[in-house]
Amino acid sequence: MKEYLIVDGYNIIGAWPELQALKEENLEYARARLIEILSAHAALSKRIVILVFDAYQVKKNSGSREMIQGIEVIYTKENVTADMAIERLTAQIPKHQKVFVATSDRLQQETIWGKGAFRISAMELKREVEQAEKEHKPHYTPQLYVSNRLEDRIDPEVRRKLEKISKNFQN
């Protein structure tokens, strides 16, 4: 069974201190960082992640939907809120699939419950992301460069003795 995670982008940005600080500097940075975090989380959790940002106040905006770093990112069109888009998405996913919606918007949480989805608050999602990273970190530790040269891999004491023998042959 597939699992979906639908995320209310601006709700999460407003709730996570790291993203809130980035938003104060530059909203685009905060969006990019959230995409990066959710992309890694999708890979670790094996969930299908759909991130929704509303652009309902942007005049003549036709919206967009694209795959970025392995997750689907949706910008709603003019006059369509993220909540409305999330409700539609939740209704479109087959009932036998598990759907989680990440938002701290109380009204949105009640609406998605009515559609059969599970809700995750912004802070619950943050803890889930951090826990998944902690559990998988040992598996993704970067490997240090290991030389293929025999002289670099040999025991230092043995190497010293071999160098001494080699010098004796040269003399």
C-alpha positions as CSV (number, residue, x, y, z in Angstrom):
1,M,0.0,0.0,0.0
2,K,1.3,3.4,-1.0
3,E,1.5,6.2,1.6
4,Y,1.1,9.8,0.7
5,L,2.2,12.8,2.7
6,I,0.6,16.1,1.6
7,V,2.2,19.1,3.2
8,D,0.8,22.6,3.6
9,G,4.0,24.4,2.7
10,Y,3.5,27.9,4.2
11,N,2.0,26.4,7.4
12,I,5.1,24.4,8.0
13,I,7.4,27.3,7.1
14,G,5.6,29.4,9.7
15,A,5.8,26.7,12.4
16,W,9.4,25.5,12.1
17,P,11.9,27.9,13.7
18,E,14.7,27.2,11.1
19,L,12.3,27.9,8.2
20,Q,10.7,30.9,9.9
21,A,14.2,32.5,10.3
22,L,14.9,31.8,6.6
23,K,11.6,33.3,5.6
24,E,12.5,36.5,7.4
25,E,15.6,36.6,5.2
26,N,14.1,35.4,1.9
27,L,10.9,33.4,1.4
28,E,12.5,31.6,-1.6
29,Y,15.2,30.3,0.6
30,A,12.7,28.9,3.1
31,R,10.7,27.2,0.3
32,A,13.9,25.7,-1.2
33,R,15.0,24.4,2.2
34,L,11.6,22.8,2.9
35,I,11.8,21.1,-0.5
36,E,15.2,19.8,0.3
37,I,14.1,18.5,3.7
38,L,11.0,16.8,2.3
39,S,12.9,15.4,-0.6
40,A,15.3,13.6,1.9
41,H,12.3,12.6,4.0
42,A,10.5,11.1,1.0
43,A,13.5,9.0,0.2
44,L,13.9,7.8,3.8
45,S,10.2,7.2,4.5
46,K,9.3,5.8,1.0
47,R,6.2,8.1,1.1
48,I,4.9,9.9,-1.9
49,V,5.3,13.6,-0.9
50,I,3.2,16.4,-2.3
51,L,4.1,19.9,-1.1
52,V,1.4,22.6,-1.6
53,F,2.1,26.3,-1.6
54,D,-0.8,28.7,-2.1
55,A,-0.5,31.5,-4.5
56,Y,-4.2,32.4,-4.4
57,Q,-3.4,36.2,-3.9
58,V,-1.1,36.3,-7.0
59,K,-3.1,38.0,-9.8
60,K,-3.5,36.1,-13.0
61,N,-1.6,33.2,-11.6
62,S,-2.4,29.9,-13.4
63,G,-0.6,27.8,-10.8
64,S,2.0,25.1,-11.4
65,R,2.7,21.5,-10.6
66,E,6.1,20.0,-11.0
67,M,8.5,17.3,-9.7
68,I,11.4,18.8,-7.8
69,Q,14.0,16.6,-6.2
70,G,11.7,13.6,-6.2
71,I,8.6,15.3,-4.7
72,E,5.6,16.9,-6.3
73,V,5.5,20.7,-5.6
74,I,2.2,22.5,-6.3
75,Y,1.6,26.2,-6.4
76,T,-2.1,26.9,-6.4
77,K,-3.7,29.2,-9.0
78,E,-5.3,32.5,-8.2
79,N,-8.2,32.3,-5.8
80,V,-7.3,28.7,-4.7
81,T,-6.0,28.3,-1.2
82,A,-3.6,25.5,-0.2
83,D,-6.4,24.2,2.0
84,M,-8.7,23.9,-1.0
85,A,-6.0,22.2,-3.0
86,I,-5.2,19.8,-0.2
87,E,-8.9,18.9,0.2
88,R,-9.1,18.1,-3.5
89,L,-5.9,16.0,-3.5
90,T,-7.1,14.1,-0.5
91,A,-10.3,13.3,-2.2
92,Q,-8.6,12.2,-5.4
93,I,-6.3,9.6,-3.8
94,P,-7.9,6.2,-3.7
95,K,-9.5,5.3,-0.4
96,H,-7.4,2.2,0.1
97,Q,-4.2,4.3,0.2
98,K,-3.0,5.9,3.4
99,V,-2.9,9.7,3.3
100,F,-1.3,11.9,5.9
101,V,-1.7,15.7,5.8
102,A,0.8,17.9,7.6
103,T,-0.7,21.1,8.8
104,S,-1.4,22.8,12.1
105,D,-4.4,24.6,10.7
106,R,-7.2,23.4,12.9
107,L,-10.0,23.8,10.4
108,Q,-8.0,22.0,7.8
109,Q,-7.3,19.1,10.2
110,E,-11.0,18.6,10.8
111,T,-11.8,18.7,7.1
112,I,-9.2,16.1,6.1
113,W,-10.3,13.8,8.9
114,G,-13.7,13.9,7.2
115,K,-12.1,12.7,4.0
116,G,-10.4,9.8,5.7
117,A,-6.9,11.2,5.9
118,F,-4.6,11.3,9.0
119,R,-3.3,14.6,10.2
120,I,0.2,15.4,11.4
121,S,0.8,18.7,13.0
122,A,3.8,20.8,11.9
123,M,5.8,19.9,15.0
124,E,4.9,16.2,14.7
125,L,6.2,16.3,11.1
126,K,9.4,18.0,12.3
127,R,10.0,15.2,14.9
128,E,9.2,12.6,12.3
129,V,11.8,14.1,9.9
130,E,14.4,14.4,12.6
131,Q,13.8,10.8,13.8
132,A,14.1,9.4,10.3
133,E,17.4,11.2,9.7
134,K,18.7,10.0,13.0
135,E,17.8,6.4,12.3
136,H,19.3,6.4,8.8
137,K,22.4,8.5,9.5
138,P,24.7,5.6,10.2
139,H,23.8,4.1,6.8
140,Y,24.8,7.3,5.0
141,T,28.0,8.2,6.6
142,P,30.4,9.4,3.9
143,Q,33.4,7.1,3.4
144,L,36.8,8.6,3.8
145,Y,39.2,8.3,0.9
146,V,41.2,5.1,1.2
147,S,44.3,4.8,-0.8
148,N,44.8,1.9,-3.2
149,R,48.5,2.0,-2.9
150,L,50.0,-0.9,-1.0
151,E,52.6,1.3,0.7
152,D,49.8,3.5,2.2
153,R,47.9,0.5,3.6
154,I,50.7,-1.5,5.1
155,D,51.4,-1.4,8.8
156,P,53.9,1.4,9.6
157,E,56.3,-0.9,11.5
158,V,56.3,-3.4,8.6
159,R,56.8,-0.5,6.1
160,R,59.8,0.8,8.1
161,K,61.5,-2.6,8.1
162,L,60.8,-3.1,4.4
163,E,62.3,0.3,3.6
164,K,65.4,-0.6,5.7
165,I,65.8,-3.9,3.7
166,S,65.3,-2.0,0.4
167,K,68.1,0.5,1.3
168,N,70.4,-2.4,2.1
169,F,69.9,-3.9,-1.4
170,Q,70.5,-0.5,-3.0
171,N,73.8,-0.1,-1.3
